[in-house]
Amino acid sequence: MTKSSPTSEDVARLAQVSQSAVSRTFTPGASVSQKTRERVLKAARALGYRPNALARAMISGRSRLIALLVAYLDNQFYPIVIERLTRSLQERDYQVLLFMTDPGRQDEIVLKMLQYQVEGIVMASATLSSSLADECAGLGVPVVLFNRSVPSSPASSVISDNVEGGRLLAQLLAAAGHERIAFIAGTEDTSTSMEREAGFVSGLAESGRSVWRRAVGDYTFDTAARAVREICADGKLPDAIFVANDHMAFSVIDVIRGELGLRVPEDISVVGYDDVPQAGWGGYALTTVRQAAGPMVAETIDILMHQIEKREVSKRDVVVPAELIVRKSARLPDKAVLDEILASGKR
């Protein structure tokens, strides 16, 4: 025979308190005296009692669960985001349910998320249909698109200022005298890649330049390698390449050095976007645009908590400033011009 699990009634009896006092002790934010709390916790330890979070959720109607949907984890920006988001939510006594998805399956996975009675949804590197976003809103479940923006969607969004980031990189490369400037896009239909390219094209136009060649890296390491080979296939080489994120930029640098036998930045300058930790490694020393993961997570938490507490779902779009991070992977203009570009990005 298996030993039955102790109940809150057992704890109350041993601690000589009411069952409601036991409940309050294990309910975050509930009022209970320090003396009573200590008696209850001592009794709980003696009995091996563990409160049942699922039962508590059924009684209170609050699951305190936030669902996080991620399409891929290759880009090191997302593991950083997941860690910070999870820690921040746990500090508020919320737990994260992590779901992975494939292209075209986002809506299907979101429907599964809702079966867990989640109180909010964060979609990182993924989007959902407007009809399902409407359904979530009708259920009172706020949805935040993280690092994605869909103006027509009723879901909220938190993004880096991708347009400004692309513009700053264009200004940097143009001011350093680059003429044959290539661009390697991410996934074609994502807001991040489109916005970064739009800012880059606009920034080049300010100096009378345009994108010399273009290829698609699809935000993957292998496809980015094929993209740089495609750009250089006829022997006419770019003198600079803007790669739409750091993960792909590392692959591009590896191909330039390992396969083409060229130097970075002496032969080809390479710049990226995200500023993941590896961008600062000496082997890459990547000049890039920093996506401020901390502020982006903070804004996401603020949207979720406000709408959960108010029980009102509304669309809110937040754009977090981007910052140009200069290292050694790109040839640079003189200091006065560089300082002016850096200062313009902080205005």
Secondary structure, 3 states (H helix, E strand, C coil): CCCCCCCHHHHHHHHCCCHHHHHHHCCCCCCCCHHHHHHHHHHHHHHCCCCCHHHHHHHHCCCCEEEEEECCCCCCHHHHHHHHHHHHHHHCCCEEEEEECCCCCHHHHHHHHHCCCCCEEEEECCCCCHHHHHHHHHCCCCEEEECCCCCCCCCEEEEECHHHHHHHHHHHHHHCCCCCEEEEECCCCCHHHHHHHHHHHHHHHCCCCCCCEEEECCCCHHHHHHHHHHHCCCCCCCCEEEECCHHHHHHHHHHHHHCCCCCCCCCCEEECCECCHHHHCCCCCCEEEECCHHHHHHHHHHHHHHHHHHCCCCCCEEEECCEEECCCCCCCCCHHHHHHHHHHCCC
